[in-house]
Amino acid sequence: MFISVKYARFFLLCLLIFIPACSRSDVTGQTPISGDYEGCAVGAFVNGLENLPAFQAAIDKKLAVVHWYVAWPTPFPKTEADQVAANGSLPLITWEPWLNGEPATLEAIAAGSYESYVRSFFQSAKEWGGPLFLRFGHEMNGNWYPWDGAHNGGAAGPEKFKAAWRYIYRLKKELGAENVTLVFCLNNLSQPVASWNSIGAYYPGDEYVDWLGFDGYNWGGSEWCSFDAVFSSAYAELTALSGKPLMIGEFACAETGGDKAAWISDAFAKIKSAYPRVKLANWFNINKERDWRVESSPNAAAAVKNSLQDAYFLAKIHR
């Protein structure tokens, strides 16, 4: 069929406009990560992206998610996000509001004292375009961070946290940074143990949360605990609180005080059999307070490698 040059040019222009739009949508996926998939994705903090190839070789698995930490007011880490995306992984950024001794951390955030920075971070994340997890103000039910309830008025702390969290989430929505999946992540145990410091007291509501999360460790020595002892109680509380997808933001086991390899094998078996709502589990791989690394011993490394051969544990999040 004959088509005039005029109409051919018009058709080509429409095609060029339409195809890139579809491609961007496929690549960036401008909606929060749904968590609607079978299995549990594998993630880790590897203590520097230069350690990523060696870690993946040690566990014989590609990481679906790579985790690292960004302190306020550091700009959005585009270079690192690009490296993670090039690995075929999704970024998980823990966004920590260290505010140079600000005495009212949560009130200052909720009042908009850092709005220019927060807006810039979200705008840059939106422009980067790829799907990512952002874990803001984690472990707020502990007593070791300037953004936790204990450092923000005690019994008044949870309400202040909720106000700051809702402010952050509203800015994300206002700017249309829908590729950012905001993760509400608690510690497995509340410190101090007090009625005002319960897990539920901090929850800002489903309309302000994309994913749930919790952190927990087997500290070893005289504090040796099974995976269930670390996570079962908090898992029950969180899954009763909301139907949102759930991740383990950080977990690991010490080398001393028990059999680390057996603990690891049990942990992954339990995630599969008894924690179906956990859709992502992130190992914390560093020699810090304890030697949390999978390579702390040959047996520990072998246990992780063997556990992750199960197809339930995913090297990619299928969106």
PAZAPA-4460 file (N, C-alpha, C; in steps of 0.05 Angstrom, whole numbers, plus 32768, in hexadecimal, padded with zeros to 4 digits):
% residues 319
    n_x    n_y    n_z   ca_x   ca_y   ca_z    c_x    c_y    c_z   seq   type   mol
   8011   7FE8   8000   8000   8000   8000   8012   8019   8000     1      M     A
   800B   802C   7FEF   801B   8045   7FED   8014   8058   8004     2      F     A
   802A   8063   8011   8026   8077   8026   8036   808F   801E     3      I     A
   802A   80A6   801F   8038   80BE   8017   804F   80C4   802A     4      S     A
   8062   80D4   8021   8079   80DB   8032   8070   80EA   804A     5      V     A
   805C   80FB   8047   8051   810B   805E   8046   80F9   8074     6      K     A
   8036   80E5   806C   802A   80D3   8080   803F   80C0   808B     7      Y     A
   8052   80B8   807A   8067   80A6   8084   8077   80B4   809A     8      A     A
   807D   80CE   8096   808C   80DC   80AB   807C   80DF   80C4     9      R     A
   8061   80E4   80C2   8050   80E6   80D9   804F   80CB   80E8    10      F     A
   804D   80B5   80D9   804C   809B   80E6   8066   8095   80F4    11      F     A
   807D   809C   80E8   8097   8096   80F5   809A   80A7   810E    12      L     A
   8091   80C0   810E   8093   80D1   8125   8083   80C5   813C    13      L     A
   806A   80BC   8137   805A   80B0   814C   8067   8097   8157    14      C     A
   8073   8087   8145   8080   806F   814E   8098   8075   8160    15      L     A
   80A7   8089   8159   80BF   8091   8169   80B6   809B   8185    16      L     A
   80A0   80A9   8186   8096   80B3   819F   808C   809C   81B0    17      I     A
   807E   8089   81A4   8071   8074   81B3   8084   8060   81BE    18      F     A
   8097   8057   81AD   80A9   8042   81B5   80BB   8049   81CD    19      I     A
   80C8   8060   81CE   80D8   8066   81E5   80C8   8067   81FF    20      P     A
   80AF   8071   81FD   809F   8073   8215   809A   8057   8220    21      A     A
   8094   8044   820E   8090   8028   8217   80AA   801D   8224    22      C     A
   80C1   8023   8216   80DA   8018   8220   80E0   8023   823C    23      S     A
   80DC   803E   8240   80E1   8049   825A   80D0   803C   826F    24      R     A
   80B7   8037   8269   80A5   802A   827C   80AE   800E   8283    25      S     A
   80B8   8000   826F   80C1   7FE4   8274   80DA   7FE5   8286    26      D     A
   80EC   7FF8   8281   8105   7FF9   828F   8101   8004   82AB    27      V     A
   80F3   801A   82AE   80F2   8028   82C7   80DB   801E   82D9    28      T     A
   80C4   8016   82CE   80AF   800C   82DE   80A6   8021   82F3    29      G     A
   8099   8036   82EB   8093   804C   82FD   807D   8046   8311    30      Q     A
   8080   8030   831F   806E   8029   8335   807F   801C   834A    31      T     A
   8077   801D   8364   8086   800F   8378   8087   7FF1   8373    32      P     A
   809C   7FE4   837C   80A0   7FC8   8377   808A   7FB9   8386    33      I     A
   807C   7FA8   8378   8063   7F9D   8384   8067   7F87   8399    34      S     A
   807C   7F77   8396   807F   7F60   83A8   806D   7F49   83A1    35      G     A
   805F   7F4C   838A   804C   7F37   8382   805A   7F22   8371    36      D     A
   806B   7F12   837D   8079   7EFD   836F   807E   7EE6   8382    37      Y     A
   8083   7ECF   8376   8088   7EB7   8386   80A6   7EB6   838E    38      E     A
   80AB   7EAD   83A7   80C6   7EAB   83B0   80D0   7EC3   83BF    39      G     A
   80E9   7EC2   83C7   80F6   7ED7   83D6   810F   7EE0   83C8    40      C     A
   8111   7EFA   83C1   8128   7F05   83B4   8140   7F06   83C7    41      A     A
   8158   7F04   83BC   8171   7F04   83CB   817E   7F20   83C9    42      V     A
   8184   7F2C   83E0   8192   7F45   83E0   81A8   7F45   83F5    43      G     A
   81BA   7F59   83F4   81CF   7F5B   8407   81DB   7F77   8408    44      A     A
   81E5   7F7E   841F   81F8   7F94   8423   8214   7F87   8421    45      F     A
   8224   7F90   840E   823E   7F83   840A   8255   7F94   8412    46      V     A
   824F   7FAB   8420   8264   7FBC   842B   8276   7FC8   8415    47      N     A
   8268   7FD3   8400   8277   7FE0   83EA   8272   7FD1   83D0    48      G     A
   826A   7FDF   83BC   8263   7FD2   83A2   827B   7FC4   8396    49      L     A
   8293   7FCC   839D   82AB   7FBE   8393   82AB   7FA1   839D    50      E     A
   829C   7F9B   83B2   829B   7F80   83BD   8285   7F6F   83B0    51      N     A
   8275   7F7B   839F   825E   7F6D   8394   8266   7F54   8384    52      L     A
   8279   7F55   8371   827F   7F3D   8362   8289   7F26   8373    53      P     A
   829A   7F2C   8387   82A4   7F16   8398   828E   7F0A   83A9    54      A     A
   827C   7F1B   83B3   8266   7F11   83C3   8254   7EFF   83B3    55      F     A
   824D   7F07   839B   823C   7EF7   838A   8249   7EDD   8382    56      Q     A
   8263   7EDD   837F   8272   7EC5   8379   8271   7EB2   8391    57      A     A
   8274   7EBE   83A9   8274   7EAD   83C2   825A   7E9F   83C7    58      A     A
   8243   7EAC   83C0   8229   7EA0   83C4   821F   7E92   83AC    59      I     A
   822D   7E95   8395   8225   7E89   837C   8209   7E91   8374    60      D     A
   8203   7EAB   8377   81E9   7EB6   8371   81EB   7ED3   836A    61      K     A
   81DD   7EDC   8356   81DA   7EF8   8351   81C7   7F04   8365    62      K     A
   81CE   7F1C   836E   81BC   7F29   8381   81A5   7F37   8373    63      L     A
   818D   7F32   837C   8176   7F41   8371   8177   7F5E   837B    64      A     A
   8182   7F62   8393   8182   7F7D   839F   819D   7F81   83AC    65      V     A
   81A8   7F99   83A8   81C1   7FA1   83B5   81BB   7FB9   83C8    66      V     A
   81C4   7FB7   83E0   81BD   7FC9   83F6   81D5   7FDA   83FE    67      H     A
   81D0   7FF4   8402   81E4   8005   840E   81D7   801C   841C    68      W     A
   81E7   802D   8429   81DD   8042   843C   81E5   805D   8431    69      Y     A
   81D2   8070   8433   81D7   808C   842B   81CE   809D   8442    70      V     A
   81E0   80AE   844C   81DA   80C0   8463   81D1   80DB   8458    71      A     A
   81BD   80E7   8465   81B6   8103   845E   81CD   8115   8463    72      W     A
   81D3   812A   8454   81C4   8132   843B   81D3   812A   8422    73      P     A
   81DD   8111   8420   81EA   8108   8408   81D6   8106   83F1    74      T     A
   81DE   8110   83D9   81CB   810F   83C2   81C5   80F2   83BA    75      P     A
   81B1   80EF   83A9   81AA   80D5   839F   81C2   80C8   8391    76      F     A
   81C9   80AF   8398   81E2   80A3   838F   81DF   8096   8373    77      P     A
   81DD   80A7   835F   81D8   809D   8344   81EE   808A   833A    78      K     A
   8207   8090   8340   821D   807F   8337   821A   8063   8342    79      T     A
   8215   8060   835C   8212   8046   8368   81F9   8038   835D    80      E     A
   81E3   8047   835A   81CA   803C   834F   81CF   8031   8333    81      A     A
   81DF   803F   8323   81E5   8035   8308   81F5   801B   8309    82      D     A
   8208   801A   831C   8218   8001   831F   8207   7FEA   8326    83      Q     A
   81F5   7FEE   8339   81E3   7FD9   8342   81D1   7FD0   832B    84      V     A
   81C6   7FE3   831D   81B4   7FDC   8306   81C4   7FCD   82F1    85      A     A
   81DD   7FD4   82EC   81ED   7FC7   82D8   81F3   7FAA   82E1    86      A     A
   81F1   7FA4   82FA   81F4   7F89   8304   81DA   7F78   8301    87      N     A
   81C5   7F86   82F8   81AB   7F79   82F5   819B   7F78   830F    88      G     A
   81A3   7F89   8322   8197   7F89   833D   8188   7FA3   8342    89      S     A
   8177   7FA3   8356   8169   7FBB   835F   8177   7FC7   8377    90      L     A
   8179   7FE2   8378   8184   7FEF   8390   8171   7FEE   83A8    91      P     A
   817D   7FEA   83BF   816F   7FEE   83D9   8181   8003   83E8    92      L     A
   8177   801B   83EA   8186   8030   83F8   8179   8035   8413    93      I     A
   8189   8032   8428   8180   803A   8442   8188   8057   8446    94      T     A
   8173   8067   844A   8175   8085   844A   8174   808E   8467    95      W     A
   818C   8096   8471   818F   809C   848D   8191   80BA   8493    96      E     A
   817D   80C5   84A2   817D   80E1   84A8   8190   80E8   84BF    97      P     A
   81AA   80E6   84BA   81BD   80F1   84CD   81BF   810F   84C9    98      W     A
   81B6   811E   84DD   81B2   813B   84D9   81C3   814C   84EB    99      L     A
   81DD   8144   84ED   81F1   8155   84FB   81E8   815F   8516   100      N     A
   81DE   814D   8526   81D7   8154   8541   81BD   8163   8544   101      G     A
   81AD   8165   852F   8192   8171   8531   8183   8166   8548   102      E     A
   817B   8176   855C   816E   816B   8575   8152   8161   8571   103      P     A
   8145   8169   855C   8129   8160   8557   8127   8154   853B   104      A     A
   8135   813E   8537   8138   8133   851C   811E   8130   850D   105      T     A
   810B   8121   8519   80F2   811B   850C   80E1   8134   8508   106      L     A
   80E0   8145   851C   80D0   815D   851A   80DB   816F   8504   107      E     A
   80F6   8170   8501   8102   8181   84ED   80FB   8176   84D1   108      A     A
   80FC   815C   84CD   80F5   8150   84B3   80D8   8156   84AD   109      I     A
   80C6   8151   84C0   80A9   8155   84BB   80A2   8172   84B6   110      A     A
   80B2   8184   84C1   80AD   81A1   84BE   80B8   81AB   84A3   111      A     A
   80C5   819A   8494   80D0   81A3   847A   80EB   81B0   847B   112      G     A
   80FA   81AD   8491   8114   81BA   8493   8128   81AF   847F   113      S     A
   8123   8198   8474   8135   818B   8461   8127   8186   8446   114      Y     A
   8113   8196   8441   8103   8191   8429   8112   8193   840F   115      E     A
   8124   81A7   840D   8133   81AA   83F4   8144   8191   83EE   116      S     A
   814F   8186   8403   815F   816D   83FF   814D   8156   83F8   117      Y     A
   8138   8152   8407   8126   813B   8402   811A   813D   83E6   118      V     A
   8112   8154   83DD   8108   8157   83C2   811D   8151   83AD   119      R     A
   8135   815B   83B2   814A   8156   839F   8151   8138   839D   120      S     A
   8150   812A   83B3   8156   810D   83B3   8141   80FE   83A4   121      F     A
   8128   8104   83AA   8112   80F6   839C   8111   80FD   837E   122      F     A
   8116   8116   8377   8117   811E   835B   812D   8110   834C   123      Q     A
   8144   810E   8358   815A   8100   834B   8154   80E2   8349   124      S     A
   8148   80D6   835D   8140   80BA   835B   812C   80B6   8345   125      A     A
   8119   80C8   8343   8105   80C6   832D   8113   80C8   8312   126      K     A
   8125   80DB   830F   8133   80DF   82F6   8145   80C7   82EF   127      E     A
   8151   80BB   8304   8160   80A2   82FF   814E   808D   82F2   128      W     A
   8136   808A   82FD   8121   807C   82EE   811D   805E   82F5   129      G     A
   8132   8051   82FE   812F   8034   8303   8121   802E   831D   130      G     A
   8115   8016   8320   8109   800F   833A   811D   800C   8350   131      P     A
   8117   8016   8368   8129   8013   837E   8119   8013   8398   132      L     A
   8125   8007   83AD   811B   8008   83C8   8129   801F   83D7   133      F     A
   8119   802E   83E7   8125   8043   83F8   811B   803E   8415   134      L     A
   812D   8038   8427   8126   8031   8442   812E   8049   8454   135      R     A
   8119   8059   845A   811D   8072   846A   811A   806D   8488   136      F     A
   812D   8077   8498   812A   8078   84B5   8126   805D   84C1   137      G     A
   8136   8049   84BA   8133   802D   84C2   8138   802A   84E1   138      H     A
   812D   8015   84EB   8131   800D   8507   8129   8023   851B   139      E     A
   8113   8030   8514   810A   8047   8524   80FF   803F   8540   140      M     A
   80FB   8025   8544   80F2   801C   855E   810A   8013   8570   141      N     A
   8122   801A   8567   813A   8015   8577   8141   802E   8587   142      G     A
   8158   802E   8593   8161   8046   85A2   817E   804D   859C   143      N     A
   8185   804A   8582   81A1   804F   857A   81A4   8062   8562   144      W     A
   818D   806D   8558   818F   8080   8542   8181   809A   854A   145      Y     A
   818A   80B1   853E   817E   80CA   8545   8161   80CD   853B   146      P     A
   8158   80BB   852A   813D   80BD   8520   812A   80A9   852E   147      W     A
   8134   809A   8542   8122   8087   854F   8111   8095   8564   148      D     A
   80FD   8086   856E   80EA   8091   8581   80F8   8099   859B   149      G     A
   810B   8089   85A4   8119   808E   85BD   8127   80A9   85BD   150      A     A
   8132   80B1   85A6   8140   80CB   85A4   812E   80E2   859B   151      H     A
   8114   80DD   859A   8101   80F2   8591   80E9   80F4   85A4   152      N     A
   80EF   80F2   85BD   80DA   80F7   85D1   80CF   80DF   85DE   153      G     A
   80DA   80C7   85D9   80CF   80B0   85E6   80B3   80AA   85DD   154      G     A
   80A0   80AC   85EF   8084   80A5   85E9   8079   80B7   85D2   155      A     A
   8084   80CF   85CE   807B   80E0   85B8   8089   80D9   859E   156      A     A
   809D   80C8   859F   80AD   80C2   8588   809F   80B5   8571   157      G     A
   808E   80A1   8575   8081   8094   855F   8070   80A7   854E   158      P     A
   8061   80B9   855B   8051   80CC   854C   8063   80DF   853C   159      E     A
   8079   80E7   8547   808C   80F8   8538   8097   80E9   8520   160      K     A
   809D   80D0   8524   80A7   80C0   850D   8093   80BE   84F7   161      F     A
   807A   80B8   84FF   8065   80B6   84EB   8061   80D0   84DB   162      K     A
   8063   80E6   84E9   8061   8100   84DB   8077   8104   84C7   163      A     A
   8090   80FD   84CF   80A7   8100   84BD   80A4   80ED   84A5   164      A     A
   809C   80D4   84AB   8099   80C0   8496   8083   80C9   8481   165      W     A
   806D   80D2   848B   8057   80DA   8479   8060   80F2   8468   166      R     A
   806F   8104   8474   807A   811B   8465   808B   8111   844E   167      Y     A
   809D   80FE   8454   80AF   80F3   843F   809F   80E5   8429   168      I     A
   808B   80D6   8431   807B   80C7   841D   806B   80DA   840C   169      Y     A
   8060   80EE   8418   8050   8102   8408   8061   8110   83F3   170      R     A
   807A   8117   83FB   808C   8123   83E7   8092   8110   83D0   171      L     A
   8097   80F7   83D7   809B   80E3   83C2   8084   80E2   83AE   172      K     A
   806C   80E2   83B9   8054   80E1   83A8   8051   80FB   8398   173      K     A
   8055   8111   83A6   8052   812B   8398   8064   812E   8380   174      E     A
   807D   8124   8383   8091   8126   836E   808E   8110   8359   175      L     A
   807C   80FD   835E   8078   80E7   834B   808F   80D3   8349   176      G     A
   809E   80D0   835F   80B4   80BD   835F   80AA   80A1   8365   177      A     A
   8099   8097   8353   808C   807D   8357   809E   8065   8353   178      E     A
   80B6   806A   8348   80CA   8054   8346   80D7   804E   8361   179      N     A
   80D2   8060   8375   80DE   805C   838F   80CA   804D   83A1   180      V     A
   80D2   8036   83AB   80C2   8026   83BD   80CB   802C   83D9   181      T     A
   80BB   8039   83E9   80C2   8042   8404   80BD   802C   8418   182      L     A
   80D2   8025   8427   80D1   800E   8439   80D1   8017   8456   183      V     A
   80BC   800E   8465   80B9   8014   8481   80C6   7FFC   8490   184      F     A
   80DD   8000   849D   80ED   7FEA   84A7   80F4   7FED   84C4   185      C     A
   80EA   7FDB   84D5   80EF   7FDC   84F2   8106   7FC9   84FA   186      L     A
   810D   7FCB   8513   811F   7FB7   851F   810D   7FA0   852A   187      N     A
   8118   7F88   852A   8108   7F71   8533   80FF   7F73   8550   188      N     A
   810F   7F80   8560   8109   7F85   857D   8109   7FA3   8583   189      L     A
   80F5   7FAB   8592   80F4   7FC7   859A   8106   7FCD   85B2   190      S     A
   8115   7FE2   85B1   8125   7FEB   85C7   8121   8009   85CA   191      Q     A
   8118   8012   85E2   8112   8002   85F9   80F8   7FF3   85F6   192      P     A
   80F5   7FDE   8607   80DC   7FCF   8608   80C8   7FDF   8618   193      V     A
   80B5   7FEB   860A   80A1   7FFD   8617   8088   7FFD   8605   194      A     A
   8071   8001   8611   8058   8000   8602   8058   8015   85EC   195      S     A
   8064   802D   85F1   8064   8042   85DD   8075   803B   85C5   196      W     A
   8088   8028   85C8   809C   8022   85B4   8096   8009   85A4   197      N     A
   807D   8003   85A1   8075   7FEB   8593   8078   7FEF   8575   198      S     A
   8079   7FD9   8566   807C   7FDA   8549   8064   7FEA   853D   199      I     A
   804C   7FE3   8545   8034   7FF0   853A   8033   800E   853F   200      G     A
   8040   8017   8554   803E   8034   855B   804A   8046   8546   201      A     A
   805D   803B   8536   806B   804B   8523   805F   8049   8507   202      Y     A
   804B   8038   8503   8042   8033   84E8   8031   804A   84DE   203      Y     A
   8039   8057   84C7   802B   806F   84BE   8011   8069   84AE   204      P     A
   800C   804F   84A8   7FF4   8048   8499   7FFB   803E   847D   205      G     A
   7FEB   802C   8473   7FF1   801F   8459   7FF3   8033   8442   206      D     A
   7FE5   8049   8444   7FE5   805D   842E   8000   806B   842C   207      E     A
   8011   8068   8441   802B   8075   8441   8043   8062   8440   208      Y     A
   803D   8049   843A   8052   8034   843A   8050   8023   8421   209      V     A
   8067   801D   8415   8068   800B   83FE   806F   7FEE   8406   210      D     A
   8084   7FEB   8416   808C   7FD1   8421   8091   7FD4   843F   211      W     A
   808E   7FBD   844D   8096   7FBB   8469   80B2   7FAE   846A   212      L     A
   80C0   7FB2   8480   80DA   7FA5   8484   80E0   7FA2   84A1   213      G     A
   80F2   7F8F   84A7   80FD   7F8D   84C2   8119   7F82   84C0   214      F     A
   812A   7F8A   84D4   8145   7F82   84D7   8149   7F70   84EF   215      D     A
   815C   7F5E   84EE   8161   7F4E   8506   817B   7F3E   8502   216      G     A
   8188   7F38   8519   81A2   7F2B   8519   81A3   7F15   852E   217      Y     A
   81B2   7F00   8529   81BB   7EEE   853D   81D6   7EF7   8547   218      N     A
   81D7   7F03   855E   81F0   7F10   8568   8205   7EFD   8572   219      W     A
   81FD   7EE4   8575   8211   7ECF   857D   8219   7ED1   859A   220      G     A
   822F   7EC2   85A0   8238   7EC1   85BC   8222   7EB7   85CE   221      G     A
   821F   7EC4   85E5   820A   7EBC   85F8   81EE   7EC4   85EE   222      S     A
   81ED   7ED4   85D8   81D3   7EDE   85CD   81CB   7ECE   85B4   223      E     A
   81D6   7EB6   85B1   81D0   7EA6   8599   81B1   7EA1   8598   224      W     A
   81A6   7EA7   8580   8189   7EA4   857C   8184   7E97   8561   225      C     A
   8170   7E86   855F   8168   7E7B   8546   815C   7E91   8534   226      S     A
   8159   7E8A   851A   814B   7E9D   8508   812F   7EA3   8512   227      F     A
   8121   7E8F   851A   8105   7E93   8524   8105   7EA5   853D   228      D     A
   8119   7EA1   854F   811A   7EB2   8567   811E   7ECF   8560   229      A     A
   812D   7ED4   854A   8133   7EEF   8542   811A   7EFC   8535   230      V     A
   810C   7EED   8524   80F9   7EF9   8512   80DB   7EF2   8516   231      F     A
   80D5   7EDC   8523   80B9   7ED2   8522   80A5   7EE6   852E   232      S     A
   80AD   7EF2   8545   809A   7F04   8553   8095   7F1D   8542   233      S     A
   80AA   7F29   8538   80A7   7F42   8528   8098   7F3C   850E   234      A     A
   809D   7F24   8502   808F   7F1C   84EA   8071   7F1B   84EF   235      Y     A
   8069   7F0F   8505   804D   7F0C   850C   8040   7F28   850F   236      A     A
   804F   7F3A   851D   8044   7F55   8521   8041   7F65   8507   237      E     A
   8055   7F63   84F6   8055   7F72   84DD   8040   7F68   84CA   238      L     A
   803E   7F4E   84C7   802A   7F42   84B4   800E   7F46   84BE   239      T     A
   800A   7F49   84D8   7FEF   7F50   84E3   7FE9   7F6E   84DE   240      A     A
   7FFE   7F7E   84DD   7FFB   7F9B   84DB   7FF3   7FA3   84BF   241      L     A
   7FFD   7F95   84AB   7FF9   7F9E   848F   7FFD   7F87   847C   242      S     A
   7FF0   7F89   8465   7FF4   7F75   8450   8009   7F7D   843C   243      G     A
   8019   7F91   8441   802E   7F9A   842F   8044   7F85   842C   244      K     A
   8052   7F85   8415   8069   7F73   8413   807D   7F78   8429   245      P     A
   808C   7F64   842F   809F   7F65   8446   80BB   7F5C   843E   246      L     A
   80CF   7F6B   8448   80EB   7F63   8443   80F9   7F61   845E   247      M     A
   810E   7F51   845E   8122   7F52   8474   8137   7F66   846A   248      I     A
   8138   7F7D   8477   814A   7F92   846E   8167   7F8B   8474   249      G     A
   816C   7F7F   848B   8187   7F77   8493   8184   7F5D   84A3   250      E     A
   8195   7F4A   849E   8197   7F33   84B0   81B2   7F26   84AC   251      F     A
   81BC   7F19   84C2   81D5   7F0B   84C1   81D8   7EFC   84DB   252      A     A
   81EE   7EED   84DC   81F4   7EDC   84F4   8211   7EDF   84FB   253      C     A
   8216   7EE0   8515   8232   7EE1   851F   823F   7EC5   851B   254      A     A
   8259   7EC5   851B   8269   7EAD   8517   826C   7E9D   8531   255      E     A
   826C   7EAB   8548   8271   7E9E   8562   8258   7E99   8572   256      T     A
   8258   7E84   8582   8241   7E7E   8594   8230   7E68   858B   257      G     A
   8234   7E5E   8572   8223   7E48   8568   822D   7E41   854C   258      G     A
   821D   7E32   853E   8223   7E29   8523   8217   7E3C   850E   259      D     A
   8228   7E4E   8504   821E   7E62   84F1   8214   7E55   84D7   260      K     A
   8221   7E41   84CD   8219   7E34   84B5   81FD   7E28   84B8   261      A     A
   81F9   7E1B   84CF   81DE   7E0F   84D4   81C9   7E24   84D7   262      A     A
   81D0   7E3B   84E3   81BE   7E51   84E6   81B5   7E5C   84CB   263      W     A
   81C8   7E5F   84B9   81C3   7E69   849E   81B0   7E56   848F   264      I     A
   81B6   7E3D   8490   81A6   7E29   8482   8189   7E29   848D   265      S     A
   8187   7E2B   84A7   816C   7E2C   84B4   815E   7E46   84AC   266      D     A
   816C   7E5D   84AB   8160   7E76   84A5   8153   7E76   8489   267      A     A
   8161   7E6D   8475   8156   7E6D   845A   8140   7E58   8458   268      F     A
   8143   7E42   8465   812D   7E2E   8465   8114   7E39   8472   269      A     A
   8117   7E48   8488   8100   7E54   8496   80F3   7E6A   8485   270      K     A
   8103   7E7B   8478   80F8   7E8F   8467   80E5   7E83   8452   271      I     A
   80EE   7E6D   8447   80DE   7E5F   8432   80C5   7E52   843E   272      K     A
   80C7   7E45   8455   80B2   7E35   8460   809E   7E44   8472   273      S     A
   80A8   7E58   8480   8098   7E64   8495   8094   7E82   8494   274      A     A
   80A1   7E8F   8480   80A0   7EAC   847E   8098   7EB4   8461   275      Y     A
   8081   7EAC   8458   807A   7EB0   843C   8077   7ECD   8434   276      P     A
   8072   7EDF   8447   806F   7EFB   8441   808A   7F09   843C   277      R     A
   80A0   7EFB   8443   80BA   7F07   843E   80C1   7F03   8421   278      V     A
   80C2   7F19   8412   80C7   7F19   83F5   80E3   7F21   83EE   279      K     A
   80F3   7F2A   8401   810F   7F32   83FD   811D   7F2F   8417   280      L     A
   8135   7F23   8417   8146   7F1F   842F   8162   7F29   8428   281      A     A
   816B   7F3D   8438   8185   7F4A   8433   819A   7F43   8449   282      N     A
   81AE   7F35   8440   81C4   7F2E   8453   81D5   7F46   8458   283      W     A
   81DF   7F4A   8471   81F0   7F60   8479   820D   7F55   847A   284      F     A
   821C   7F5B   8465   8236   7F4D   8462   824D   7F60   8469   285      N     A
   8254   7F60   8482   826A   7F71   848C   8275   7F66   84A6   286      I     A
   828E   7F6A   84AB   829A   7F63   84C5   829A   7F7C   84D6   287      N     A
   8285   7F7F   84E7   8281   7F98   84F5   827F   7F92   8513   288      K     A
   8266   7F93   851F   8264   7F8C   853B   826A   7F6E   853F   289      E     A
   8263   7F5F   852B   826A   7F42   852A   8273   7F3D   850D   290      R     A
   827E   7F25   8508   8285   7F1E   84ED   826C   7F13   84E0   291      D     A
   825D   7F25   84D4   8243   7F1D   84C8   8246   7F11   84AC   292      W     A
   825E   7F12   84A1   8262   7F0A   8485   825B   7EED   847F   293      R     A
   8251   7EE7   8467   824D   7ECB   8460   8268   7EBD   845E   294      V     A
   827D   7ECB   8458   8298   7EBF   8455   82A7   7EBF   846F   295      E     A
   8299   7EC2   8486   82A7   7EC1   84A0   82B3   7EA5   84A5   296      S     A
   82A8   7E91   8497   82B4   7E76   8498   82AC   7E67   847F   297      S     A
   82BC   7E54   8476   82B4   7E44   845E   8298   7E37   8462   298      P     A
   8292   7E2D   847A   8279   7E20   847E   8261   7E34   847B   299      N     A
   8265   7E4C   8485   824F   7E60   8482   824B   7E67   8465   300      A     A
   8260   7E6B   8456   825E   7E72   843A   8250   7E5B   842B   301      A     A
   8258   7E42   8431   824C   7E2B   8424   822E   7E29   842A   302      A     A
   8226   7E30   8443   820A   7E2F   844B   81F9   7E43   843B   303      A     A
   8204   7E5B   8438   81F5   7E6F   8428   81F3   7E66   840B   304      V     A
   8209   7E5E   8400   820A   7E55   83E4   81F6   7E3E   83DF   305      K     A
   81F6   7E2A   83F1   81E4   7E13   83ED   81C7   7E1B   83F0   306      N     A
   81C1   7E2C   8404   81A6   7E34   8408   819A   7E43   83F0   307      S     A
   81AB   7E53   83E4   81A1   7E64   83CE   819F   7E56   83B4   308      L     A
   81A6   7E3C   83B3   81A1   7E2D   839A   8184   7E27   8397   309      Q     A
   8174   7E29   83AC   8157   7E24   83AB   814B   7E3A   8399   310      D     A
   813B   7E32   8386   8130   7E45   8373   811D   7E59   8381   311      A     A
   8115   7E53   8399   8103   7E66   83A8   8111   7E81   83AC   312      Y     A
   812C   7E80   83AE   813B   7E98   83B3   8144   7EA5   8398   313      F     A
   813A   7EBD   8393   813A   7EC8   8379   8152   7EDB   8374   314      L     A
   815F   7ED9   835D   8175   7EEA   8355   816B   7F03   8347   315      A     A
   8150   7F05   8343   8145   7F1C   8336   8128   7F1F   833F   316      K     A
   8120   7F38   8343   8104   7F3E   834A   80F6   7F42   8330   317      I     A
   80E2   7F32   832B   80D2   7F34   8312   80BB   7F47   8318   318      H     A
   80BA   7F5D   830A   80A6   7F72   8310   808E   7F6F   82FE   319      R     A
***
